[in-house]
């Protein structure tokens, strides 16, 4: 697994874990993941898989 995808998944997981206790930080993690997904989408090796993660943060941003 690519380190970038692992970092994106970690940010998404953290955002979901924080929703109940700290909505502002959850939104920050979601925005970070969104930026990383957009950047990764230009990588021919992981772009398609990265864009597949976008649905997971749409409601959080």
MIVEX-29574 format. One record per atom (N, C-alpha, C, O): x, y, z negated; residue number from 1; atom name. Coordinates in pm, 1 decimal, padded with zeros to 6 digits, always signed. Layout:
N
         X         Y         Z  seq  atom
         X         Y         Z  NUM    CA
...
***
This chain:
61
         X         Y         Z  seq  atom
  +00084.3  -00117.5  +00000.0    1     N
  +00000.0  +00000.0  +00000.0    1    CA
  +00089.3  +00124.4  +00000.0    1     C
  +00193.1  +00128.2  -00066.0    1     O
  +00048.3  +00221.4  +00072.2    2     N
  +00122.5  +00345.4  +00080.8    2    CA
  +00110.2  +00424.0  -00050.2    2     C
  +00003.6  +00427.7  -00111.6    2     O
  +00219.6  +00485.9  -00091.5    3     N
  +00220.4  +00562.5  -00216.1    3    CA
  +00121.0  +00678.1  -00211.3    3     C
  +00060.7  +00712.4  -00313.0    3     O
  +00103.7  +00738.1  -00094.5    4     N
  +00008.8  +00848.7  -00081.0    4    CA
  -00133.1  +00801.5  -00108.5    4     C
  -00208.4  +00867.5  -00180.1    4     O
  -00169.2  +00687.9  -00051.8    5     N
  -00303.6  +00634.7  -00074.9    5    CA
  -00322.9  +00598.2  -00222.2    5     C
  -00430.8  +00618.9  -00277.8    5     O
  -00220.4  +00544.9  -00284.0    6     N
  -00228.9  +00511.3  -00426.5    6    CA
  -00251.5  +00637.2  -00510.3    6     C
  -00331.3  +00636.0  -00604.0    6     O
  -00181.9  +00744.7  -00476.9    7     N
  -00197.7  +00871.0  -00550.0    7    CA
  -00337.7  +00928.2  -00529.7    7     C
  -00397.5  +00981.0  -00623.6    7     O
  -00389.8  +00918.1  -00408.6    8     N
  -00525.0  +00967.1  -00380.8    8    CA
  -00626.3  +00887.8  -00463.1    8     C
  -00715.4  +00945.3  -00525.5    8     O
  -00611.8  +00756.6  -00462.6    9     N
  -00704.3  +00672.4  -00539.7    9    CA
  -00696.0  +00703.7  -00689.5    9     C
  -00797.3  +00702.6  -00759.4    9     O
  -00575.5  +00731.4  -00737.8   10     N
  -00557.9  +00766.2  -00879.2   10    CA
  -00629.3  +00896.2  -00911.7   10     C
  -00695.8  +00905.9  -01014.8   10     O
  -00616.6  +00996.5  -00825.4   11     N
  -00686.0  +01124.0  -00847.5   11    CA
  -00836.7  +01104.8  -00846.0   11     C
  -00907.3  +01164.1  -00927.6   11     O
  -00886.8  +01023.2  -00755.0   12     N
  -01030.7  +00997.6  -00748.4   12    CA
  -01077.7  +00928.0  -00875.9   12     C
  -01178.2  +00967.3  -00935.1   12     O
  -01005.8  +00825.9  -00917.2   13     N
  -01040.8  +00752.0  -01039.2   13    CA
  -01041.2  +00845.4  -01159.9   13     C
  -01133.0  +00841.7  -01241.8   13     O
  -00938.7  +00928.8  -01170.4   14     N
  -00929.6  +01022.8  -01282.4   14    CA
  -01045.4  +01120.8  -01280.3   14     C
  -01102.1  +01152.0  -01384.9   14     O
  -01080.9  +01169.4  -01163.2   15     N
  -01193.4  +01263.2  -01151.7   15    CA
  -01321.8  +01199.3  -01202.8   15     C
  -01396.2  +01261.4  -01278.8   15     O
  -01348.3  +01076.0  -01161.8   16     N
  -01469.5  +01008.4  -01208.3   16    CA
  -01466.1  +00983.8  -01358.5   16     C
  -01569.8  +00992.3  -01424.2   16     O
  -01350.8  +00953.7  -01413.6   17     N
  -01339.8  +00931.3  -01558.1   17    CA
  -01364.1  +01059.1  -01637.6   17     C
  -01413.6  +01053.8  -01750.2   17     O
  -01329.6  +01173.7  -01579.6   18     N
  -01342.6  +01301.9  -01649.7   18    CA
  -01480.4  +01366.2  -01636.9   18     C
  -01509.7  +01462.0  -01708.5   18     O
  -01563.5  +01317.2  -01549.7   19     N
  -01693.3  +01381.3  -01525.7   19    CA
  -01770.5  +01402.7  -01656.2   19     C
  -01824.1  +01511.1  -01679.8   19     O
  -01776.0  +01302.1  -01738.7   20     N
  -01856.3  +01310.1  -01860.5   20    CA
  -01799.3  +01404.8  -01965.5   20     C
  -01874.5  +01460.2  -02045.8   20     O
  -01668.7  +01424.1  -01965.9   21     N
  -01607.1  +01501.8  -02073.6   21    CA
  -01551.4  +01637.3  -02030.6   21     C
  -01546.3  +01730.0  -02111.4   21     O
  -01509.9  +01650.0  -01905.1   22     N
  -01445.3  +01774.4  -01861.7   22    CA
  -01470.2  +01796.1  -01712.0   22     C
  -01387.5  +01761.5  -01627.6   22     O
  -01584.4  +01853.2  -01682.7   23     N
  -01625.3  +01869.3  -01542.7   23    CA
  -01528.5  +01956.3  -01462.6   23     C
  -01505.4  +01930.2  -01344.6   23     O
  -01472.3  +02058.6  -01525.0   24     N
  -01379.4  +02146.5  -01454.9   24    CA
  -01253.6  +02070.6  -01411.6   24     C
  -01209.1  +02084.6  -01297.6   24     O
  -01197.0  +01991.4  -01500.8   25     N
  -01078.5  +01911.9  -01464.5   25    CA
  -01113.4  +01805.2  -01361.5   25     C
  -01033.2  +01775.3  -01273.0   25     O
  -01232.2  +01748.2  -01372.8   26     N
  -01276.1  +01648.6  -01274.1   26    CA
  -01280.0  +01711.2  -01135.4   26     C
  -01236.6  +01650.1  -01037.7   26     O
  -01331.7  +01832.3  -01127.1   27     N
  -01337.5  +01902.9  -00999.1   27    CA
  -01197.1  +01931.6  -00946.5   27     C
  -01173.3  +01921.6  -00826.2   27     O
  -01104.9  +01966.6  -01034.1   28     N
  -00966.8  +01991.9  -00992.2   28    CA
  -00903.3  +01866.0  -00934.3   28     C
  -00835.6  +01872.6  -00831.6   28     O
  -00924.2  +01752.4  -00998.4   29     N
  -00870.8  +01626.5  -00945.5   29    CA
  -00935.4  +01591.5  -00811.7   29     C
  -00868.5  +01543.0  -00720.5   29     O
  -01065.2  +01616.2  -00800.9   30     N
  -01135.1  +01587.0  -00675.7   30    CA
  -01083.8  +01675.9  -00562.6   30     C
  -01065.8  +01629.2  -00450.1   30     O
  -01060.6  +01801.9  -00591.7   31     N
  -01007.1  +01892.5  -00488.9   31    CA
  -00866.1  +01853.6  -00448.7   31     C
  -00829.1  +01863.3  -00331.7   31     O
  -00787.9  +01809.8  -00545.3   32     N
  -00653.2  +01762.3  -00515.2   32    CA
  -00659.1  +01640.6  -00423.4   32     C
  -00583.9  +01631.7  -00326.4   32     O
  -00747.2  +01548.7  -00454.0   33     N
  -00763.4  +01429.8  -00370.2   33    CA
  -00811.2  +01467.6  -00230.3   33     C
  -00765.5  +01411.4  -00130.8   33     O
  -00903.3  +01562.8  -00223.9   34     N
  -00954.9  +01606.7  -00094.1   34    CA
  -00842.4  +01665.7  -00008.5   34     C
  -00832.6  +01635.6  +00110.5   34     O
  -00759.3  +01748.1  -00067.6   35     N
  -00646.9  +01806.8  +00005.8   35    CA
  -00550.2  +01699.4  +00053.5   35     C
  -00502.1  +01703.4  +00166.7   35     O
  -00522.4  +01603.9  -00033.5   36     N
  -00430.9  +01495.3  +00002.7   36    CA
  -00489.2  +01408.6  +00113.9   36     C
  -00416.1  +01362.5  +00201.6   36     O
  -00620.3  +01386.3  +00110.4   37     N
  -00686.5  +01307.8  +00215.7   37    CA
  -00675.2  +01379.0  +00349.2   37     C
  -00643.1  +01317.2  +00450.6   37     O
  -00701.3  +01508.3  +00349.2   38     N
  -00693.1  +01584.9  +00473.7   38    CA
  -00551.6  +01581.1  +00529.0   38     C
  -00531.6  +01562.6  +00649.0   38     O
  -00454.1  +01598.7  +00441.9   39     N
  -00314.3  +01593.8  +00485.9   39    CA
  -00278.5  +01454.2  +00539.2   39     C
  -00213.8  +01441.7  +00643.2   39     O
  -00320.5  +01351.0  +00468.0   40     N
  -00289.9  +01214.0  +00508.3   40    CA
  -00362.3  +01174.5  +00636.9   40     C
  -00317.5  +01084.8  +00708.3   40     O
  -00472.2  +01240.0  +00666.2   41     N
  -00549.4  +01203.6  +00786.1   41    CA
  -00470.0  +01226.5  +00914.6   41     C
  -00503.2  +01170.1  +01018.9   41     O
  -00366.4  +01308.1  +00907.7   42     N
  -00283.4  +01333.8  +01025.4   42    CA
  -00172.4  +01229.8  +01043.9   42     C
  -00103.2  +01229.6  +01145.7   42     O
  -00156.2  +01142.0  +00945.2   43     N
  -00055.6  +01035.7  +00952.5   43    CA
  -00115.2  +00918.7  +01030.3   43     C
  -00216.3  +00862.3  +00988.5   43     O
  -00054.3  +00881.5  +01142.2   44     N
  -00112.2  +00774.6  +01224.2   44    CA
  -00119.2  +00640.0  +01153.9   44     C
  -00201.3  +00556.2  +01191.0   44     O
  -00035.5  +00617.0  +01053.9   45     N
  -00035.3  +00488.3  +00984.2   45    CA
  -00144.3  +00476.1  +00878.4   45     C
  -00197.4  +00367.2  +00856.9   45     O
  -00178.3  +00586.0  +00812.3   46     N
  -00274.2  +00578.8  +00701.3   46    CA
  -00394.3  +00670.4  +00717.8   46     C
  -00483.9  +00670.6  +00633.4   46     O
  -00397.4  +00746.9  +00823.5   47     N
  -00501.5  +00847.6  +00841.2   47    CA
  -00642.5  +00794.0  +00834.9   47     C
  -00728.5  +00851.4  +00768.0   47     O
  -00666.7  +00685.2  +00903.5   48     N
  -00802.3  +00629.8  +00907.2   48    CA
  -00844.4  +00578.6  +00768.7   48     C
  -00957.5  +00600.2  +00725.2   48     O
  -00753.3  +00511.8  +00701.6   49     N
  -00784.1  +00461.3  +00567.8   49    CA
  -00805.3  +00576.9  +00469.2   49     C
  -00893.8  +00571.1  +00383.7   49     O
  -00724.2  +00680.8  +00482.0   50     N
  -00738.6  +00797.2  +00394.0   50    CA
  -00874.4  +00863.1  +00414.8   50     C
  -00941.7  +00897.5  +00317.6   50     O
  -00914.8  +00880.7  +00537.7   51     N
  -01044.7  +00943.0  +00565.3   51    CA
  -01159.0  +00857.0  +00512.5   51     C
  -01266.0  +00908.3  +00480.0   51     O
  -01136.6  +00728.4  +00504.3   52     N
  -01237.6  +00639.4  +00448.0   52    CA
  -01262.8  +00664.5  +00300.3   52     C
  -01365.9  +00622.7  +00247.6   52     O
  -01170.9  +00731.7  +00232.8   53     N
  -01186.9  +00763.2  +00091.0   53    CA
  -01262.6  +00893.6  +00067.8   53     C
  -01301.9  +00922.4  -00045.2   53     O
  -01283.4  +00971.7  +00171.2   54     N
  -01345.7  +01103.3  +00157.0   54    CA
  -01485.6  +01095.1  +00095.9   54     C
  -01524.0  +01182.6  +00018.2   54     O
  -01561.7  +00991.9  +00129.7   55     N
  -01698.7  +00981.7  +00077.0   55    CA
  -01700.2  +00973.1  -00075.4   55     C
  -01799.3  +01010.0  -00138.5   55     O
  -01592.1  +00925.2  -00134.2   56     N
  -01589.0  +00906.4  -00278.8   56    CA
  -01581.6  +01038.3  -00355.5   56     C
  -01615.7  +01042.8  -00473.7   56     O
  -01537.9  +01144.6  -00290.4   57     N
  -01523.0  +01271.3  -00363.0   57    CA
  -01616.4  +01379.9  -00313.4   57     C
  -01616.1  +01490.7  -00367.1   57     O
  -01695.8  +01350.4  -00212.5   58     N
  -01783.9  +01451.7  -00155.2   58    CA
  -01872.6  +01517.3  -00260.7   58     C
  -01889.2  +01639.3  -00259.1   58     O
  -01928.9  +01440.9  -00350.3   59     N
  -02018.3  +01495.6  -00452.6   59    CA
  -01944.7  +01568.1  -00565.2   59     C
  -02004.7  +01645.8  -00639.4   59     O
  -01815.6  +01542.6  -00577.3   60     N
  -01739.4  +01601.6  -00686.8   60    CA
  -01681.9  +01738.9  -00655.5   60     C
  -01654.4  +01817.6  -00746.0   60     O
  -01664.1  +01767.0  -00528.9   61     N
  -01597.5  +01891.1  -00489.5   61    CA
  -01695.8  +02006.9  -00486.8   61     C
  -01657.6  +02119.7  -00455.8   61     O
***
